[in-house]
Amino acid sequence: MTVVRSVLLFFVAAVFEIGGAWLVWQGLREHRGWLWVGGGVVALGLYGVFATLQPDASFGRILAAYGGVFVAGSLLWGALVDGYRPDRWDVVGALICLAGMAVIMYVPRSG
């Protein structure tokens, strides 16, 4: 159950971080205004809150593992929201990142 909770927290954190960064991008680069930027800042703050809810207490481990989720999630967000079409190497790279995340977070450790 701990792994399922951890994966769900990574997913929620990714939605807030990637979505927040996208809102800031839209506000500034696409000239949609400061309200979008403000929404992005709030979402980025919520990302930090959800990252702290991970069951592992190691900040470095959580952030390192989250990097893999961020890579894969960013490609998925781009495909779903911006119409970006990842090529096979994007997909291979994202899968490698997710495999690294799984090793960092979920491989049993002694002591």
C-alpha positions in Angstrom: 0.0 0.0 0.0 2.9 2.4 0.7 4.1 2.1 -3.0 0.6 2.8 -4.3 0.4 5.9 -2.0 3.8 7.0 -3.1 3.0 6.7 -6.8 -0.2 8.6 -6.3 1.6 11.4 -4.5 4.2 11.6 -7.3 1.4 11.8 -9.8 -0.4 14.6 -7.9 2.9 16.5 -7.4 3.6 16.2 -11.1 0.2 17.7 -12.0 0.8 20.6 -9.8 4.4 21.3 -10.8 4.1 20.8 -14.5 0.7 22.5 -14.5 2.0 25.3 -12.5 5.0 25.8 -14.8 2.7 25.6 -17.8 0.4 28.3 -16.3 3.5 30.6 -15.7 4.6 29.9 -19.3 1.1 30.8 -20.6 0.9 33.9 -18.5 4.3 35.3 -19.6 5.3 33.7 -23.0 1.8 33.5 -24.4 0.7 36.9 -22.9 -2.3 35.6 -21.0 -1.6 37.8 -18.0 -0.6 37.8 -14.4 -3.7 35.9 -13.2 -2.3 32.8 -15.0 1.2 33.5 -13.5 -0.4 33.8 -10.0 -2.3 30.5 -10.5 1.0 28.9 -11.6 2.8 30.1 -8.5 0.1 28.7 -6.3 0.2 25.4 -8.1 4.0 25.2 -7.8 3.6 25.8 -4.0 1.1 22.9 -3.8 3.6 20.7 -5.7 6.0 21.3 -2.8 3.3 20.3 -0.2 2.6 17.0 -2.0 6.2 16.2 -2.3 6.6 16.4 1.5 3.9 13.8 2.0 6.0 11.0 0.5 6.5 8.2 3.1 10.3 8.3 2.7 11.9 10.9 4.9 14.9 11.6 2.6 14.6 14.9 0.8 17.3 14.1 -1.7 15.9 10.7 -2.5 12.4 12.0 -3.1 13.6 14.8 -5.3 15.9 12.6 -7.3 13.2 10.0 -7.9 10.7 12.7 -8.7 13.0 13.8 -11.5 12.0 10.7 -13.5 8.3 11.4 -12.9 8.8 15.0 -14.0 10.5 14.0 -17.3 7.8 11.5 -18.2 5.0 13.7 -17.0 6.3 16.7 -18.9 6.2 14.8 -22.2 2.7 13.5 -21.4 1.5 17.0 -20.5 3.0 18.3 -23.7 1.2 15.6 -25.7 -2.2 16.1 -24.0 -2.3 19.8 -23.5 0.0 21.4 -26.2 -0.2 18.8 -29.0 3.5 17.9 -28.8 4.2 14.6 -30.4 6.9 12.7 -28.5 9.1 10.6 -30.8 10.2 7.1 -29.9 13.4 8.4 -28.3 11.4 10.7 -26.1 9.4 7.7 -25.0 12.5 5.5 -24.5 14.1 8.3 -22.5 11.0 8.8 -20.3 10.8 5.0 -19.6 14.5 5.0 -18.6 13.8 7.9 -16.2 10.8 6.0 -14.7 12.9 2.9 -14.3 15.5 5.0 -12.4 12.8 6.5 -10.3 11.6 3.0 -9.4 15.1 1.9 -8.5 15.7 4.9 -6.3 12.3 4.7 -4.5 11.2 1.1 -4.3 14.2 -1.3 -4.4 14.4 -2.9 -0.9 17.3 -1.6 1.2 19.0 -3.3 4.1 19.3 -1.6 7.4 
